[in-house]
Amino acid sequence: MTKPGARRQEHHVITDIRPREPRRPRRPRHARAIRRRRLAAAVVGAAAFAPVVLFPAVASAAPGDNGDVKIHATTTPVDDERNEPKVCRFYLDAFNFDTLQQVGWTIDPQPANSGTGHLEGTITLLDGTGHTAALSLPNGQYKLTWTFEGENGAGKHKVFKVSCVTPPPNTPTNTDVFGNVVPAGGADTGVGSTVSGSDPVKAVGGVAIAAAALGGGVWLLRRGRRSDG
């Protein structure tokens, strides 16, 4: 019995005693390695079916891509970077070709097959600049194209016009940048249908015209003799 005034002590008896679960055995290391390989293979497989985004490749600028070739009358200084689209006797002046040593060029009638004038050659560069000797073509419109090794894309070009006017008698003269005496008054004054033999280019147009004229004269002379005979 419990004495009066004393606290009753309650005792809780745990009747639900569960046995402790045994620990799971640890997987061996090779099993974990196999699992990681399978996971990596799954990631690669998913990436194979993912959409592919292609970005266009940006072409790096090649040495000389910023270069330019100007058309100058022979009276225009070589350090003048203006372009003159209408000339008589002229030369090509190259600027800003970086470390290049040579630029190739051609000049043909524009539009194509509209004339017989043709010139081609190279410009030797020093510190990215250089120029040709004096050039000459029959009157007409022409297309200049220049190319160089390692360039990006097709060759660059310019269209210009050769327009030579025969100066009147007693016209004052000037000396051009090559030391030639030329008529004063403008870039289109002078005779541009002849090509100097000292120019380091292939003057196909001028030679072809002269040869055709000479051949025609010989043919007419022979025909006249046959008629008389």
C-alpha positions in Angstrom: 0.0 0.0 0.0 1.0 3.6 -0.5 1.4 5.7 2.5 -0.8 8.8 2.7 1.0 11.9 1.3 3.5 10.0 -0.6 3.8 10.3 -4.4 2.8 7.5 -6.5 5.5 6.3 -8.6 4.5 5.1 -12.0 6.5 2.6 -13.8 6.3 2.3 -17.6 7.1 -1.0 -18.9 8.3 -1.1 -22.6 6.6 -4.1 -24.1 7.3 -3.3 -27.8 11.0 -4.1 -28.2 12.1 -4.4 -31.8 15.4 -5.9 -32.7 18.0 -3.6 -34.2 18.2 -3.9 -38.0 21.5 -5.2 -39.1 23.7 -2.9 -41.2 23.7 -3.4 -45.0 26.9 -4.8 -46.2 29.0 -2.1 -48.1 29.3 -2.6 -51.8 32.7 -3.4 -53.0 34.7 -0.7 -54.7 34.5 -2.4 -58.1 30.7 -2.3 -57.9 30.7 1.5 -57.3 33.1 1.9 -60.2 30.7 0.0 -62.5 27.8 2.2 -61.3 29.8 5.4 -62.1 30.6 4.1 -65.6 26.9 3.4 -66.3 26.0 6.9 -65.1 28.6 8.5 -67.4 27.4 6.4 -70.3 23.9 7.5 -69.7 24.9 11.2 -69.7 26.9 10.8 -73.0 23.9 9.0 -74.6 21.6 11.8 -73.6 24.0 14.4 -75.0 24.1 12.6 -78.3 20.4 13.2 -78.8 20.4 16.8 -77.6 20.0 19.5 -80.2 23.4 20.8 -81.6 23.8 24.6 -81.9 26.4 25.5 -84.5 28.1 28.9 -84.3 29.6 30.4 -87.4 33.4 30.5 -87.4 34.8 34.0 -87.3 37.6 34.3 -89.9 40.6 36.0 -88.4 41.9 38.9 -90.5 44.9 37.9 -92.6 47.9 40.2 -93.1 47.0 42.5 -95.9 43.2 42.3 -95.6 43.1 46.0 -94.6 45.3 47.0 -97.6 44.0 49.0 -100.5 45.3 49.8 -104.0 44.6 53.3 -105.4 44.6 54.5 -109.0 46.7 57.6 -109.5 47.4 59.9 -112.4 51.2 60.0 -112.9 51.2 63.6 -111.6 49.7 62.5 -108.2 52.3 62.0 -105.3 52.9 58.5 -104.2 52.0 59.3 -100.5 48.5 60.6 -101.6 45.9 58.1 -100.5 43.1 59.5 -102.7 41.7 57.3 -105.5 41.3 58.9 -108.9 38.6 57.0 -110.9 39.3 59.0 -114.1 42.9 59.2 -115.5 45.0 59.2 -118.6 48.5 57.9 -117.9 48.4 56.4 -114.5 50.0 54.1 -111.9 48.8 51.8 -109.0 49.7 52.8 -105.5 49.3 50.2 -102.6 48.8 51.2 -98.9 48.4 49.4 -95.5 49.3 45.9 -96.5 51.0 45.1 -93.2 53.8 42.6 -93.5 53.1 41.5 -97.1 55.9 41.6 -99.6 53.9 41.4 -102.8 50.5 42.1 -104.3 49.4 40.7 -107.7 47.1 42.7 -109.9 45.2 42.6 -113.2 43.4 45.2 -115.3 40.7 44.2 -117.8 37.9 46.0 -119.7 34.7 46.5 -117.9 32.3 45.0 -118.7 34.2 41.9 -119.7 35.0 41.4 -123.4 34.1 45.0 -124.2 37.7 45.9 -125.3 41.2 44.6 -125.9 43.1 46.5 -123.2 44.7 44.2 -120.6 47.6 44.7 -118.0 48.9 42.5 -115.2 51.8 42.5 -112.8 52.9 42.7 -109.2 53.6 45.4 -106.7 56.7 44.9 -104.5 55.9 46.2 -101.0 58.1 47.7 -98.3 56.4 48.2 -94.9 53.1 47.5 -96.5 53.3 50.1 -99.3 54.5 50.2 -102.9 53.6 51.3 -106.4 53.9 50.3 -110.0 55.7 52.2 -112.8 53.7 54.4 -115.1 50.9 52.5 -117.0 48.8 53.3 -120.1 45.7 51.9 -121.8 43.4 52.8 -124.6 40.5 55.0 -123.7 37.7 53.0 -122.0 36.4 51.7 -118.7 38.4 49.1 -116.8 38.3 46.9 -113.7 41.4 46.6 -111.4 41.6 43.4 -109.3 44.3 42.7 -106.8 45.1 39.5 -104.9 47.7 38.3 -102.4 48.7 35.1 -100.7 46.6 34.2 -97.6 43.7 36.6 -98.4 40.2 36.0 -97.1 37.6 35.7 -99.9 37.9 36.8 -103.5 40.2 39.5 -104.8 39.2 43.1 -104.2 38.6 45.4 -107.2 38.0 48.9 -108.4 36.4 50.3 -111.6 38.0 53.3 -113.3 38.0 55.1 -116.6 40.9 56.0 -118.9 40.1 59.1 -120.8 43.0 60.9 -122.7 42.5 64.1 -124.6 45.1 65.3 -127.1 46.4 68.6 -125.7 46.4 71.7 -128.0 49.7 73.1 -129.4 52.0 75.0 -127.0 50.3 73.5 -123.9 52.4 74.0 -120.8 54.1 70.9 -119.4 54.8 69.3 -116.0 57.1 66.6 -114.8 55.3 63.6 -113.2 56.4 61.5 -110.3 58.5 59.3 -112.7 60.4 62.2 -114.2 58.4 62.2 -117.5 57.4 65.4 -119.1 53.6 65.5 -119.4 51.0 68.1 -120.5 49.8 70.3 -117.7 46.2 70.9 -117.0 44.5 67.7 -115.7 44.7 64.0 -115.2 43.0 63.3 -118.6 45.4 65.4 -120.6 47.8 63.5 -122.8 48.0 60.4 -124.9 47.3 57.1 -123.2 47.2 54.6 -126.1 50.9 53.8 -126.0 52.7 51.7 -123.3 56.2 52.5 -122.2 58.7 49.7 -122.8 60.2 50.3 -119.3 56.9 49.3 -117.5 57.3 46.0 -115.7 53.9 44.7 -116.9 52.5 42.7 -119.7 50.8 45.2 -122.0 48.7 42.8 -123.9 46.1 45.4 -125.0 48.5 47.9 -126.6 50.5 45.2 -128.3 47.4 43.5 -129.7 46.1 46.7 -131.1 49.4 47.6 -132.8 49.7 44.1 -134.2 46.2 44.2 -135.6 46.7 47.5 -137.3 50.0 46.4 -138.8 48.5 43.1 -140.0 45.6 44.9 -141.6 47.9 47.3 -143.5 49.9 44.4 -144.9 46.8 42.6 -146.0 45.4 45.6 -147.8 48.8 46.2 -149.5 49.0 42.6 -150.8 45.4 42.7 -152.0 46.1 45.9 -153.9 49.1 44.3 -155.6 47.0 41.2 -156.6 44.4 43.5 -158.2 47.0 45.3 -160.2 48.7 42.1 -161.3 
